[in-house]
Amino acid sequence: MILPKIRDPRFVTIRRGGTLTDPDHHLLALWAASCAEHVLDLFESVRPEDPRPRQAIEHARAWVRGEVTMTRSRAAGGHAMGAARDLRGAARHAAYAAGQAGAVAHVAAHELGAAAYAIKAARAAAPKAEAEAAGRRECEWQRDQLPKAIRALVLDDQRLRNDICWSAFDC
């Protein structure tokens, strides 16, 4: 599970009673897409003919640009997760990262799912003795990509949800 039982109002848009602005929601979606894209080759090297994870990432970005609806982005995320179902290891986690990125348009808190699955993918792709270091490097890379406007929000979210995200954010 990557979502908290009680929704954090900082990840709920203002029009739905939370405090998240549309520009910050868009930044969360773009950051999640970047996290997922960073490990996408781990899926595509196993399933180069399956476009679903890449399409989920593209839909997340298209949603930010106003080119697709939230529903289409969320559906693309679901299809990316479907691409993962019969896989194991790094390829599976990379497809899940893309799926989570596509779902950010619907629920902003999926941003951390994209990041956590990308870290799991990096860990799984590394030799066993180097897995933790690979995960830390991925986590640090992700943090370097955070826009200033959402940096404090995401870092606090990582702190609060680290335990339900497989301790992925211990970096």
Disulfide bonds with the S-S distance in Angstrom:
Cys139-Cys171 2.00
